[in-house]
Structure formats: structure tokens, C-alpha cells
Amino acid sequence: MNNSIQLPKKLMLLGSGELGKEFVIAAQRLGNYIIAVDRYPYAPAMQVADCSEVISMLSAEDLERIVSKYQPDFIIPEIEAIRTEKLLEFEQRGITVIPTAAATNYTMNRDRIRELAHQKLGIRTAKYGYASTLEELIAVSDKIGFPNVVKPVMSSSGKGQSVVKDNTEVKRAWDYAIAGSRGDSQKVIVEEFIDFEIEITLLTIKQWNAPTVFCSPIGHRQERGDYQESWQPAAISEDMILQAQAIATKVTDALGGAGIFGVEFFITKDEVIFSELSPRPHDTGMVTLISQNLNEFELHLRAILGLPIPHIEQLGFSASAVILASEKSDSIVYTGVAEALSEKDVDIRLFGKPSAHPYRRMGVALAKGSSVKEAREKAKRAADKIKLL
């Protein structure tokens, strides 16, 4: 145990959504000072941070201005669309970037992390290819075969992702991917469609001076490329858990630094296949707000600050279900909250986003049960009771 660690620290959060909000709450419980940064005002994490800034995180000048103004001890990216060469600069000046500036640069684009895993580390992934024009996408899709999955190389929460069943759907997939792309990239990745039994997130906690530790695997279900529900523990064999842990350790060791990584896998009947990685708390990991003694945000904070993680306890069958907006609104009112909370072992998180649009994630329902099936049903019932007016 490192008894020389002194608190508080000054933490700058780049991206201030719902995951950042829970991280700020965890950080403030240990007395830290948080600067929440995003491209729009009143973002969820800004509502609980000590102060906030509205900037373009793709602007090197804006990043330089706020870092010079606050001189943070740590810069903690929560989103992909950041001018990463500036993070390298800040790191060279002695500011700690989480997990590292190089790791953030790798993981902000799907092409870089896929090439690291497949080409450099020899890890099994889905077959893939890239396209920067519609014509290239047509050619790559024919080579990969159908069905396939088309995604922007830079996006978040599944934006721009679609399953392409045949060549008549390629143009639609191209238009959707470019519309959902973040940053200034006009590049998409085409992936082999994996017929998996379950898709999991393995929350992997890399520490500065202690062994890498793991949460119990989290199962999840997606629609439109975005998570709709997650549950813990996922029903996979101990052998497959060990395989996933070995792959996650290999990739995170290559990236370096410290913090939590959301490592996604396809689990087939015979294989554990690496899918994606986020170097930060994962949306599917919101289930840990009810399922663990230390949730993913507290684990991320402890790893960043070099605080001990003596034990991660999974508290039983648990699930999360998202609360989605159905239409555009700039005046958010929720109904059904009391009804949703009337059932035993159910909790709700409303994110406080200032505006809504169709399919935007506005909150999450959390539940525990006597089985995964019961927990998922309870979380879904609670989520369905909450409506936006």
C-alpha cells in the first residue's frame, strides 16, 4: 500500500456525459477537485463538478487554454473525439493522461486498436477492412462477404453502426456511418459478422504498481449498435473467462498506464473473439452501480490515483436497462419514476441531459433478482415505466 499518496488531486475530465457524472461523484467522495469539459453546456458531469468549461476538444487551441488555466494533475478522457496530439504534448509536460496519451490515441480509432490486437499481438478478431469512399466500401464488403457490420472508425455509443445483409444495403450503411462519425474522420471499418452466443464486456482494471484485476463478466444486448441492457454475471464457462482475461491483459499491457478498460468480446460456442476496447468506464458497466461493492467508476478512480483495490465483490444477479427518449425535446420532464421505484431491489439513474432526441440514452434502470432472468425483467419493467414528456 502506498501511504505517500496525498489528496485532493485536480482532475480534468474531457467529455462530461453520464459516465463522467458517476466518475465525478466517486472522485468528489474522496475530496478531489474536478473540472468537467464538454462541447455543450449543462452536460451531466458538469452538474456535479467543481467547475466546467465548454470547448471543442478537437481544437488544440481550446485544449491548450483550459489546461494552462487549471494545470490539472490528471487529464481523463471520457470520449473519443479529442485532439490526441495535444494529449501527448501535455504528457511531455508532466501531466498524467489516463491511461496514457498513446493509449488514448490508439483507442480513439477502431482501426488502430484493431491493428494493435490483430497484427501486432496476434489476437483473434473478426475479419475486417477499411473504406474511405462508397466505392471502396462496396469493394471491401464484397471481399468480407455478407452479412457484415459497418461502423465509423471513430464514434461512440454505437452511432453509425449497422448490419449489412446484402449489397443493396451498402449505400445506406455508408451514409449512416458517415452521419454517425465523430471528429473529422471519413473512414469506416467493415467487419465479418460473428454468429455469437453472447457478447460480453470484461471490465479490466490496470494498476500502476499492482496486478491487473477483473470484474465478473458482463453480458449485454445491443440495438442499432448501442447497448440496451446489460447483466452480471454473464453465463460463460470458467475456461472462457480465463481466455478473455488473458487477452484483455495482453492488450492493456501493450497500451500501458492505469485505469479501467472496457474490453468487449464475442463468445461463440468454441471461441473467445476480441471485439473492441474503451480505455474508460463502459456504458454496459453501469450495472455495477448495483451489482458490486465497488462500481466501475470507483475502480477507475482508485486505479488512477494509485489507491488499493483489495477486493471486488459481485453482489448477485443484477441487470441494467436503458431509458431512451422517443422524440426531440429541449424541456425534459419525467413521469413514472415513483412507479419504477416501487419494486424491491430496483434503482434509477436519470442523467440530467438538457435535451433529448430519438434513441438518446436519458437514464438507466438497475435491478437485482434471484436469477439473471428475473433481474433483467425487473430492470426492463422499471425502464418502461419512465416516460419523457
N, C-alpha and C positions, 0 to 999 in steps of 0.2 A: 504494500500500500504506500502511495506517495503522500507523505504528510506535509510536503512543502508546497502543495497546490494552494494558491490563495484566491479567494473570491471576494468581490464580484469581478467578472470579466465583461468586456464590452463586445457584444456580438452584433454583427451586421448581417441581416437576413435579406438575400436577394431573391425576391419572389415572396408574396405575402398572402397566399391562399389559405385554404382550410388546414392543410398540413402544417404550414408555417404558424398558424394560430395556436395549434396544440403544442408546437415546439416552444413558442414564446411563453405559454403558460407554464410548461415544465421548467424553462430556464429561469423565469422570474421566481419560481418557488425556491430556487437556490440563490436568489438575490442578485442575479445578473442584470445588466443594462442592455436593452435590445433596441436596435434601430431597424425598423421594418421598411423595406423598399419595394415598390412595385410601379407598374406603368399607369395605374389608375388610383384615385384617392379612395379612402374608406375601405380598402381591401381588408379581409378578415383579420389577418395578423396585425394590421395597423391599429385595430380597435383595442388591442391588449398590450401593445408595445409601449416603451417609454417615449419614443418619438418616431416619426415616419418621414419618408421622402418619396416624391413621385418623380420618376425619371424614365428615360428609355435605357434599358440595360444593354441594348445594342449600341449605345453611344459611349465611346471611350471617354469623351469629354465629361459626360454626366457622371460616369463611374469615378473618374479622377476627382471631380469636385466633391462628391459626398465622402469618398474615402479620406481625402485630405481634410475635410471638415471634421470628421468624427474620430479618425485614427483608431479603428477598431482593433481588438486583439485577434478576432476571428472573422472571416468572411464565409458565410454559409449559404451557398446557392440552393434555392428550392425549385428552380425552373431550369429549362434547357437553354432558352434564348438569351444568352449572355455573351458579351464580347470577351471571349475567354483569353485572348492575348493580353488583355489588361489584368486578368487574374494572375497570369504568370509574372507580370511586372510587379504587382502588389506583393506576391510571394517573395520575389527577389529583394524587396524592401524589408522583409522580416515579418509581414503579416501572414498568419496561418490561414490558408484556404482549405476548406473541407470538401472532400477528403484530401485532395491536393489540387493544384491548378491543372496539372497534367491529366489527372483522372477526370476532372470536370470537362476538359477539352475532349477527351476520349468519348465520354458517355453522353455528351450533348447531341451527338450524331449517331444514328443507328449503324451507319456504315463503318465507323471507326471501331465501335465496341464489338461489332460482329467480326471484323477482320482480326482484332486482337484475339478474340476467343477461338476462331476457326483457324486462321492462318498462322498466328504466332504461337498459340498454346495447344493447338491440335484438338480442340474440344468439338464434339459433335453438335452441329447446328442444323437447322433446316437449310436446304439448298437455297441460294439467293443470287440475285443480280441487281444491277442499278440501271436507272434511266433518267436522263435529263430532258428528254423530249417525248412527245407522244409516239413518234416513230420508233424511238429506242424502246419504249415500254412495250409496244406491240411485238418487237423482235425478241425481247427478253422474256416476255410472257409465253411466247411460243416455245422458247428453249426450256423454261422451267416446267411448263405444262399446266394444265387446268385440272381442278381449281387451284388458284393461288391466292396469296394475300398481298395487297399493295398498300404501302404506308409511306408517308413523308419520312425522309431521313431525320428530320427534326420536327417533333410535335410533342404534345402532352395529352394525357387522359384519352388516348385513342383517337384524337382528332385526325380526320383524313384517312382513316384506315377502312378498307373494305375487302370482302372476299369476292374474287372474280371467278365466275363459274365457266365462262367461255369467252371467245374473242369478241363477241358482240358487246361485252360489258367493259372492255378495256378503256375506251374513251371516257366513260362515266367515272371509272376508278381514277383515271389521270386527273380529271377536273376536280374530283372530290379531294384527292391527295394534295394537290396544289393549293386548293382553298383552305385546307386544314394545316398547311405547313406553317411553322413558326420561324422567325428570323428571316434571313434573306436567301435561304436555300430554295432552289427549284429542282430538287433531286428527290427521286423516290426509290424505295427498295421493294423488290418483288421477291416473295418467299414461297417456297414449297408449302402447300397446305398439309399440316400434320394431323392425322386422324388420331387424336389423343384421347385417353380415358379421363384424364383430369389435368387441369392447368394449375400450377401452384406458384406461390411466392415463398421463397426461403429468406426470411429476414436474417441477414448476416452482419454481425457486429464486429468490426475490425478495431482493435485497440492499439494504442501507441506502444505500450510496454507490457502487454498481457496477451494470452492466446485469443484467437478468433472464437466467438461463441455464436450460437444459433437459437432462434426461436423455433417452436414447433411449426412444421409446415402449414401454410395457409392455402386452402383451396379457394378458387374464385371462378366466377362466371362473368363473361363479357357480352355486351351487345354493342354494335356499332364501334367495336374496338375499345370500348370503355367499360370499366368494371361496374357491375350491377349489384353483386353480393359477394361476400367472402365468408369463410368459416374456418374454424380452427378447433381441433386438429384435422388436417386432411388425411383421408384414409389411404395411405400408401405404405408399402412394406418397409421394414427397418433397413433392408438392403438398399432400397431405392433412396431412402433418406440419407444413408451414408454416401451413396454415389453423388447425390445432389450437394451434400456438404463438401465433398472433395472437390467438385467442380467449382462451387462458389468460393472456396478457399483459394483455389488456383487463380481464378480471375481477380479476386480482390487483392491477393498478394501482388499480382502484376500491376495493379493500379496504385497500391500503396495508400498511405495516410491513415486516417481513423474516422470512424462514424459508422452509421448503419447503411447497409446496401440492400435494396430490394431486388433479389435475384429471381427471375422468373424461369420456370421450366415447363416443358410439355412432358407429361408422364404417359407413355404408351404401355401396352401390355408387356413389352420387352425392354424398353429403353427409357433413359432419362436424357432429355434433349434440352440443351441450353437455349433460351429464347431471348431474353433481354435483361438489362440491368439498369437500375437507377441508384445513384450514389447519395441517397437521402431517404427519409421515411417514405413509405409506399402507400398509395391510396387503399389497396387491399388490406394493408396493415392497420387500418382504423379499427378493425375488430379487436385489436389488442387493448383498446380503451376499456374493454370489459373482460377480456379473456386472460390477462396476465397480471402478475403482481407489479411488473414494470412494463409500461406500454412502450411502443416503438419510439416515441418522442423522448421519453425519459432515458431510454437506452442510447439514443443518438447523442443526447446531451452529455451523458456520463462518458461515452467514448471520446467525444470531442474534448472534454475538459480533463480527461485522464483520471476520472473518478472510478472507483472499483465497481464491478458488476459481479457480486459474489454468487448470485443465484437468480435464474429466470424460471418462474413457476407458471405453468399453464393451468388455469383455474377451472377447466372443464369445458364441455361442449358449448361453443359460442358462435355467434354469427353477426354479420352486418348486412344491411340493405340500404341502398341509396334512396334519397328523397330527391326527385327530379322536378324541375319546372316543366310546364307544358306549353307555356306561351311567353311572349316578351312582356316585361313589366319593369318599370322603374320605381314602383311603390309596392314593396313586399309586405304582405300580411299573411300569417299562417293561421290555419284553423286545424282542429283535430289533435292538438298537442296533448290535451288532458286525456282524451280517449286513448291515444297511443301509449301514454304512461300508466294506464290503468291496469295493465297486466304485470304480473310478478316478473322480476328479473329482466325488465326492459328499460332501456335508457335512450335518450335522444340527444343529438348534437345538431343544432341549427347554426349554419356557418356565418350568417350575417352579411352575405354578399349584397351589395347595394342595388343590383339589378339582376333580372332573370331573362333567359331566353330558352327556347325548347331544348330539352335534354340537359340543361345546365344542372350540375350537382349542387343542391342547396342545403343538404343536410344528410345525416345518416342515422338510421335506427340500429340499435345494438341490443342483443338478447342472449341469454343463457338458457339452456334446456337440458333435459335428461339424455338427449341424443343430438347429433348434428342436425338431423331432420327436424326435430322439434325446435331447436334454436333458429334454424333458417326460416321455418314457418312463422315463428313469433316475430322475428325481425321484419319479415315481409309484411305481415299484418300491420305492425306498427307504422312502417313506412307508408303503406297505402292509406292509412287514416289521416295523414297530414296532407293538407291541400294548400296551395298558394292562391291567394285572391289578388 
